[in-house]
Amino acid sequence: MNRVIIIDDDKELCALMKKCVERENLSAAAAHSGLAGLQLISDHQQACSLIILDVMLPDMDGFQVLRKIRQKHNVPVLMLTAKSDEADKVCGLRLGADDYLTKPFSLNELMARVHSLIRRYTTFNSAAGSEAGAILLKDMVIDKACRTVTVRNLPVELTGKEFDLLLFLASHKGRVFTKKQIYTQVWAEEYAFDDGNIMSFISKLRKKIEANPEQPFYIQTVRGVGYRFNQEA
């Protein structure tokens, strides 16, 4: 059963979210601080399919918790915030959050996001598991089953969305994709973000896989169109 881990210091809201999740035949567990949440993730890492993470926590903020999560896990993260500041949203997405929800929110919207994120995570993992083997590239190996990447024989730590983006582009070497096409395929939903968010993900990915991010070899920019994965890779 898919397990949802909720990290929020509002105990009443936590209990309500947990109850809603369990009504949808999903397992749920809650923690009310960053440290307790990280321990809960560690205890249930094999079963965890989604993390709902509040930005405001008593011991550390949600961004700090997210950084620690992304050091070890690629499970999708839905961040909650009482602020509508776009800077907070962009910060969370750049740190590896998969989606954002601003308080107050409706429980119907929450569950729609929960199901969407779990479905995409399950779909990508199932596809990786059913397509045995790896993509062998110049100085890079993408293991689809284990969802790992090595560059020049060194492991590269990617977030779940960064891995999905890299796998998508590398699976279509030489083909040019617009930002809208990339978002629609990798995020599996209608294009709703500005071009800066796609550019941010590409930039972070380049910094992790390219020998010289300023002159990228793998992910190339096609000016005025979008991006493509180098045919010669």
The 8 nearest C-alpha neighbors of each residue, nearest first, counted from 0:
[[1, 2, 25, 26, 46, 24, 48, 47],
 [2, 0, 48, 25, 26, 46, 47, 3],
 [1, 3, 26, 47, 27, 48, 46, 25],
 [4, 2, 27, 49, 50, 48, 47, 26],
 [3, 5, 50, 28, 29, 27, 51, 49],
 [4, 6, 29, 51, 50, 52, 28, 30],
 [7, 5, 30, 52, 36, 31, 29, 51],
 [6, 8, 31, 53, 9, 13, 5, 52],
 [7, 9, 31, 10, 56, 32, 6, 57],
 [10, 8, 12, 7, 11, 13, 31, 14],
 [11, 9, 13, 12, 8, 14, 31, 7],
 [10, 12, 14, 13, 9, 15, 16, 8],
 [13, 11, 15, 9, 14, 10, 16, 7],
 [14, 12, 10, 16, 11, 15, 17, 9],
 [13, 15, 17, 11, 12, 16, 18, 10],
 [14, 16, 12, 18, 13, 17, 19, 11],
 [17, 15, 19, 13, 18, 14, 12, 20],
 [16, 18, 14, 20, 15, 19, 27, 13],
 [17, 19, 15, 21, 16, 20, 14, 22],
 [20, 18, 16, 22, 17, 21, 15, 23],
 [21, 19, 17, 23, 22, 18, 25, 16],
 [20, 22, 25, 18, 24, 23, 19, 26],
 [23, 21, 19, 20, 24, 18, 25, 17],
 [22, 24, 21, 20, 25, 19, 110, 26],
 [25, 23, 21, 22, 26, 20, 0, 1],
 [26, 24, 21, 23, 1, 20, 2, 27],
 [25, 27, 2, 21, 1, 3, 0, 24],
 [28, 26, 3, 2, 4, 17, 21, 25],
 [27, 29, 4, 5, 3, 17, 30, 26],
 [28, 30, 5, 4, 6, 13, 27, 31],
 [31, 29, 6, 36, 35, 32, 5, 7],
 [30, 32, 8, 7, 6, 35, 29, 10],
 [33, 31, 35, 34, 56, 30, 8, 36],
 [32, 34, 36, 35, 59, 64, 37, 58],
 [35, 33, 37, 36, 32, 38, 58, 64],
 [36, 34, 38, 32, 33, 37, 30, 39],
 [35, 37, 39, 33, 30, 34, 38, 6],
 [38, 36, 40, 34, 39, 35, 33, 41],
 [37, 39, 41, 35, 36, 40, 42, 34],
 [38, 40, 36, 42, 37, 41, 35, 43],
 [41, 39, 37, 43, 44, 38, 42, 36],
 [40, 42, 38, 44, 39, 43, 37, 36],
 [41, 43, 39, 40, 44, 38, 45, 37],
 [44, 42, 40, 41, 46, 45, 47, 39],
 [43, 45, 47, 41, 40, 46, 42, 72],
 [46, 44, 43, 47, 42, 48, 41, 40],
 [47, 45, 44, 43, 2, 1, 48, 0],
 [46, 48, 2, 44, 45, 43, 49, 3],
 [49, 47, 1, 2, 74, 3, 117, 46],
 [50, 48, 3, 75, 47, 74, 76, 4],
 [49, 51, 76, 4, 3, 5, 52, 77],
 [52, 50, 5, 77, 78, 76, 6, 4],
 [51, 53, 78, 6, 79, 50, 77, 5],
 [52, 54, 79, 7, 55, 78, 61, 80],
 [55, 53, 61, 80, 60, 79, 56, 52],
 [54, 56, 60, 53, 61, 57, 80, 7],
 [57, 55, 60, 59, 32, 58, 8, 54],
 [58, 56, 59, 32, 55, 8, 60, 33],
 [59, 57, 56, 33, 32, 60, 34, 55],
 [60, 58, 56, 33, 57, 63, 61, 64],
 [59, 61, 56, 55, 62, 63, 54, 64],
 [60, 62, 54, 64, 63, 53, 65, 55],
 [61, 63, 65, 64, 60, 66, 54, 91],
 [64, 62, 66, 65, 61, 60, 59, 67],
 [63, 65, 61, 67, 62, 66, 33, 68],
 [64, 66, 62, 68, 63, 67, 61, 69],
 [67, 65, 63, 69, 64, 68, 62, 70],
 [66, 68, 64, 70, 65, 69, 63, 71],
 [69, 67, 65, 70, 66, 72, 71, 64],
 [70, 68, 72, 66, 71, 67, 158, 65],
 [69, 71, 67, 68, 72, 66, 156, 158],
 [72, 70, 69, 68, 73, 67, 156, 158],
 [71, 73, 69, 68, 74, 70, 158, 159],
 [72, 74, 159, 158, 69, 75, 71, 157],
 [73, 75, 72, 49, 48, 159, 76, 47],
 [76, 74, 49, 97, 73, 50, 116, 77],
 [75, 77, 50, 96, 97, 51, 49, 78],
 [78, 76, 51, 98, 99, 97, 52, 50],
 [77, 79, 52, 99, 53, 51, 100, 76],
 [80, 78, 53, 100, 101, 52, 54, 99],
 [81, 79, 101, 82, 54, 102, 53, 100],
 [80, 82, 102, 101, 83, 103, 79, 54],
 [83, 81, 80, 84, 101, 102, 87, 85],
 [82, 84, 85, 101, 81, 80, 87, 88],
 [83, 85, 86, 82, 87, 88, 89, 81],
 [84, 86, 88, 87, 83, 89, 90, 82],
 [87, 85, 89, 84, 88, 90, 91, 83],
 [88, 86, 90, 85, 89, 84, 91, 82],
 [87, 89, 85, 91, 86, 90, 92, 99],
 [88, 90, 92, 86, 91, 87, 93, 85],
 [91, 89, 87, 93, 88, 92, 86, 94],
 [90, 92, 94, 88, 96, 93, 89, 87],
 [93, 91, 96, 89, 95, 94, 90, 88],
 [92, 94, 90, 95, 91, 89, 199, 200],
 [95, 93, 91, 92, 96, 90, 66, 65],
 [94, 96, 92, 93, 158, 97, 91, 69],
 [97, 95, 92, 76, 91, 98, 94, 77],
 [98, 96, 76, 75, 77, 95, 92, 160],
 [97, 99, 77, 96, 78, 76, 100, 92],
 [98, 100, 78, 77, 79, 88, 101, 97],
 [99, 101, 79, 78, 102, 80, 98, 104],
 [102, 100, 80, 81, 79, 103, 104, 83],
 [103, 101, 81, 104, 80, 100, 79, 82],
 [102, 104, 101, 105, 81, 100, 80, 79],
 [105, 103, 102, 101, 106, 108, 109, 100],
 [104, 106, 108, 107, 109, 103, 102, 110],
 [105, 107, 109, 108, 110, 104, 19, 16],
 [108, 106, 110, 105, 109, 111, 104, 112],
 [107, 109, 111, 105, 106, 110, 112, 104],
 [110, 108, 106, 112, 107, 111, 113, 105],
 [109, 111, 113, 107, 112, 108, 114, 106],
 [110, 112, 108, 114, 109, 113, 115, 107],
 [113, 111, 115, 109, 110, 114, 116, 108],
 [114, 112, 110, 116, 111, 115, 117, 109],
 [113, 115, 117, 111, 112, 116, 118, 110],
 [114, 116, 112, 118, 113, 117, 111, 119],
 [117, 115, 119, 113, 118, 114, 112, 120],
 [118, 116, 120, 114, 119, 115, 121, 48],
 [119, 117, 121, 115, 116, 120, 114, 122],
 [118, 120, 122, 116, 121, 117, 123, 115],
 [121, 119, 117, 123, 122, 118, 116, 124],
 [122, 120, 124, 118, 119, 123, 125, 117],
 [123, 121, 119, 125, 120, 124, 118, 126],
 [122, 124, 126, 120, 125, 121, 127, 119],
 [123, 125, 127, 121, 126, 122, 128, 120],
 [126, 124, 128, 122, 127, 123, 121, 129],
 [127, 125, 123, 129, 128, 124, 122, 130],
 [128, 126, 144, 143, 124, 130, 125, 129],
 [127, 129, 144, 125, 126, 130, 124, 131],
 [128, 130, 126, 127, 131, 125, 144, 124],
 [131, 129, 127, 128, 126, 132, 143, 144],
 [130, 132, 129, 144, 128, 133, 143, 127],
 [133, 131, 130, 142, 143, 144, 134, 141],
 [132, 134, 142, 141, 143, 135, 140, 131],
 [133, 135, 141, 140, 136, 142, 132, 143],
 [136, 134, 140, 133, 139, 141, 137, 138],
 [137, 135, 139, 232, 140, 138, 134, 141],
 [136, 138, 232, 139, 135, 231, 140, 151],
 [139, 137, 151, 150, 136, 140, 152, 149],
 [140, 138, 150, 136, 137, 149, 151, 135],
 [141, 139, 135, 149, 148, 134, 136, 142],
 [142, 140, 148, 134, 133, 143, 147, 135],
 [143, 141, 133, 147, 146, 145, 144, 148],
 [144, 142, 127, 146, 133, 145, 141, 132],
 [143, 145, 127, 128, 146, 142, 131, 132],
 [144, 146, 147, 142, 143, 127, 128, 141],
 [147, 145, 143, 142, 144, 148, 162, 141],
 [148, 146, 142, 145, 141, 149, 143, 155],
 [147, 149, 141, 155, 140, 154, 142, 150],
 [150, 148, 154, 153, 140, 152, 155, 139],
 [149, 151, 139, 152, 153, 138, 154, 208],
 [150, 152, 138, 153, 139, 149, 154, 137],
 [153, 151, 150, 149, 154, 138, 139, 140],
 [152, 154, 149, 150, 151, 155, 148, 139],
 [155, 153, 149, 148, 150, 156, 152, 147],
 [156, 154, 149, 148, 157, 153, 207, 150],
 [155, 157, 154, 158, 70, 148, 207, 147],
 [158, 156, 161, 162, 155, 159, 73, 204],
 [157, 159, 161, 73, 160, 95, 69, 162],
 [158, 160, 73, 162, 161, 163, 157, 74],
 [159, 161, 163, 162, 158, 164, 97, 95],
 [162, 160, 164, 158, 163, 159, 157, 165],
 [163, 161, 165, 159, 160, 164, 157, 166],
 [164, 162, 160, 166, 161, 165, 167, 159],
 [163, 165, 161, 167, 162, 166, 185, 160],
 [164, 166, 162, 168, 167, 163, 169, 161],
 [167, 165, 163, 169, 164, 168, 170, 162],
 [166, 168, 164, 170, 165, 169, 163, 171],
 [167, 169, 165, 171, 170, 166, 228, 164],
 [170, 168, 166, 171, 172, 167, 228, 165],
 [169, 171, 167, 168, 166, 172, 134, 165],
 [172, 170, 169, 168, 174, 173, 167, 228],
 [173, 171, 228, 230, 169, 174, 170, 229],
 [172, 174, 230, 228, 229, 227, 171, 175],
 [173, 175, 227, 172, 171, 176, 228, 168],
 [176, 174, 227, 226, 173, 225, 177, 221],
 [177, 175, 226, 225, 180, 227, 181, 174],
 [176, 178, 225, 180, 179, 224, 181, 226],
 [179, 177, 181, 180, 225, 182, 197, 176],
 [178, 180, 182, 177, 181, 190, 183, 176],
 [181, 179, 177, 183, 178, 182, 176, 184],
 [182, 180, 178, 184, 179, 183, 185, 176],
 [183, 181, 179, 186, 185, 184, 180, 190],
 [182, 184, 187, 180, 188, 181, 186, 189],
 [185, 183, 187, 181, 182, 186, 180, 188],
 [186, 184, 182, 187, 183, 181, 164, 163],
 [185, 187, 182, 188, 183, 184, 119, 181],
 [188, 186, 183, 184, 185, 119, 182, 189],
 [189, 187, 183, 186, 190, 182, 184, 185],
 [188, 190, 183, 191, 187, 182, 186, 179],
 [191, 189, 179, 183, 182, 192, 188, 180],
 [190, 192, 189, 193, 188, 182, 179, 183],
 [193, 191, 190, 194, 196, 195, 197, 182],
 [192, 194, 195, 196, 191, 197, 190, 178],
 [193, 195, 196, 197, 198, 192, 178, 179],
 [194, 196, 198, 193, 197, 199, 192, 200],
 [195, 197, 199, 198, 194, 193, 200, 192],
 [198, 196, 200, 199, 194, 195, 201, 178],
 [199, 197, 195, 201, 196, 200, 202, 194],
 [198, 200, 196, 202, 197, 201, 195, 203],
 [201, 199, 197, 203, 202, 198, 204, 196],
 [202, 200, 198, 204, 199, 203, 205, 197],
 [201, 203, 199, 205, 200, 204, 198, 206],
 [204, 202, 206, 200, 205, 201, 199, 207],
 [203, 205, 201, 207, 206, 202, 200, 208],
 [206, 204, 202, 209, 208, 212, 207, 203],
 [205, 207, 203, 212, 204, 208, 209, 202],
 [206, 208, 204, 205, 209, 203, 155, 156],
 [209, 207, 205, 206, 204, 150, 210, 155],
 [210, 208, 205, 212, 211, 215, 206, 207],
 [209, 211, 212, 208, 215, 216, 206, 214],
 [210, 212, 209, 213, 214, 215, 206, 216],
 [213, 211, 215, 209, 205, 214, 206, 210],
 [212, 214, 211, 215, 205, 209, 206, 210],
 [213, 215, 212, 211, 216, 209, 210, 219],
 [216, 214, 212, 209, 217, 213, 211, 218],
 [215, 217, 218, 214, 219, 209, 229, 232],
 [216, 218, 229, 228, 215, 219, 232, 209],
 [219, 217, 228, 227, 216, 215, 229, 226],
 [218, 220, 227, 226, 228, 217, 215, 229],
 [221, 219, 226, 222, 225, 227, 218, 224],
 [222, 220, 225, 226, 224, 223, 219, 227],
 [223, 221, 224, 220, 225, 226, 219, 177],
 [222, 224, 221, 225, 220, 177, 226, 178],
 [223, 225, 222, 221, 177, 226, 176, 175],
 [226, 224, 177, 221, 176, 178, 220, 223],
 [227, 225, 220, 221, 176, 175, 219, 177],
 [226, 228, 175, 219, 174, 173, 218, 176],
 [227, 229, 218, 172, 173, 217, 168, 169],
 [230, 228, 217, 231, 232, 173, 172, 218],
 [231, 229, 173, 172, 232, 228, 174, 227],
 [232, 230, 229, 137, 173, 172, 217, 228],
 [231, 137, 229, 136, 230, 217, 216, 228]]
